[in-house]
């Protein structure tokens, strides 16, 4: 991982883009990190990066984790049955016991 100031990145942007292919480049301002330049290989990787920072997706995942912790989940069979029927769940599933 490289670390560079805004001034360095500004004056040698192409070099830091190339360096990002080998790992993230942390950009600093007044000695504090303010950005990261991350090299990407394809559009799928860009999509994964953007989704990782999506507040909406993060909220959905957190809601799902909370429902799971509370015992609200569908079995694989129930999930695929609803998926094939094209019916979204009407809310959290009923609590169920974990299988041994």
C-alpha positions as CSV (number, residue, x, y, z in Angstrom):
1,X,0.0,0.0,0.0
2,X,1.3,3.4,-1.0
3,X,0.7,6.7,0.8
4,X,0.9,10.0,-1.1
5,X,-0.1,13.6,-0.5
6,X,-2.7,15.3,-2.6
7,X,0.1,17.4,-4.1
8,X,2.1,14.3,-5.1
9,X,-1.0,12.6,-6.6
10,X,-1.9,15.8,-8.5
11,X,1.5,16.2,-10.0
12,X,1.9,12.4,-10.9
13,X,-1.6,11.2,-11.3
14,X,-0.9,8.7,-14.1
15,X,1.9,7.1,-12.0
16,X,-0.4,6.7,-9.0
17,X,-3.1,5.2,-11.2
18,X,-0.6,2.7,-12.4
19,X,0.6,2.1,-8.8
20,X,-3.1,1.4,-7.8
21,X,-3.0,-1.8,-10.0
22,X,-0.7,-3.3,-7.3
23,X,-2.7,-2.2,-4.3
24,X,-4.6,0.8,-2.8
25,X,-3.0,4.2,-2.8
26,X,-4.0,6.3,0.3
27,X,-4.2,10.0,-0.5
28,X,-3.4,12.4,2.4
29,X,-4.0,16.1,3.1
30,X,-2.1,17.6,5.9
31,X,-1.0,14.2,6.9
32,X,-4.5,12.8,7.3
33,X,-6.0,10.2,4.9
34,X,-8.8,11.7,2.7
35,X,-9.2,9.2,-0.1
36,X,-8.1,5.9,-1.6
37,X,-7.3,5.2,-5.2
38,X,-8.2,1.6,-5.9
39,X,-7.4,-0.2,-9.1
40,X,-10.2,-2.2,-10.7
41,X,-10.0,-5.0,-13.3
42,X,-13.5,-5.0,-14.8
43,X,-17.1,-3.5,-14.5
44,X,-18.1,-6.2,-12.0
45,X,-15.5,-5.1,-9.6
46,X,-16.6,-1.5,-10.0
47,X,-20.2,-2.6,-9.2
48,X,-19.1,-4.5,-6.1
49,X,-17.1,-1.5,-4.8
50,X,-20.0,0.9,-5.4
51,X,-22.5,-1.5,-3.7
52,X,-20.2,-1.9,-0.7
53,X,-20.7,1.8,-0.1
54,X,-24.4,2.0,-0.8
55,X,-26.3,3.2,2.2
56,X,-29.5,1.5,0.9
57,X,-27.8,-1.9,0.5
58,X,-26.1,-1.6,3.9
59,X,-29.5,-0.9,5.5
60,X,-31.1,-3.9,3.8
61,X,-28.2,-6.1,4.9
62,X,-28.4,-4.9,8.5
63,X,-32.2,-5.4,8.6
64,X,-31.6,-9.0,7.3
65,X,-29.0,-9.7,9.9
66,X,-31.3,-8.4,12.7
67,X,-34.2,-10.5,11.5
68,X,-31.8,-13.6,11.4
69,X,-30.6,-12.9,14.9
70,X,-34.2,-12.7,16.1
71,X,-34.9,-16.1,14.4
72,X,-36.9,-14.7,11.5
73,X,-35.8,-16.5,8.4
74,X,-37.0,-18.8,5.6
75,X,-35.7,-22.2,4.9
76,X,-34.1,-22.7,1.5
77,X,-37.1,-24.5,0.2
78,X,-39.5,-21.7,1.3
79,X,-37.2,-19.1,-0.3
80,X,-37.1,-20.9,-3.7
81,X,-40.8,-21.6,-3.5
82,X,-41.5,-17.8,-3.0
83,X,-38.9,-16.9,-5.6
84,X,-40.5,-19.2,-8.3
85,X,-43.9,-17.9,-7.5
86,X,-42.6,-14.3,-7.8
87,X,-44.1,-13.4,-4.5
88,X,-42.1,-11.2,-2.2
89,X,-42.3,-12.0,1.5
90,X,-45.0,-10.1,3.4
91,X,-42.5,-9.2,6.1
92,X,-40.3,-11.2,8.4
93,X,-40.9,-14.9,8.5
94,X,-42.1,-16.5,11.7
95,X,-39.4,-17.4,14.2
96,X,-38.2,-20.9,13.7
97,X,-35.9,-23.2,15.6
98,X,-32.5,-23.8,14.3
99,X,-32.0,-27.3,13.0
100,X,-29.4,-29.5,14.7
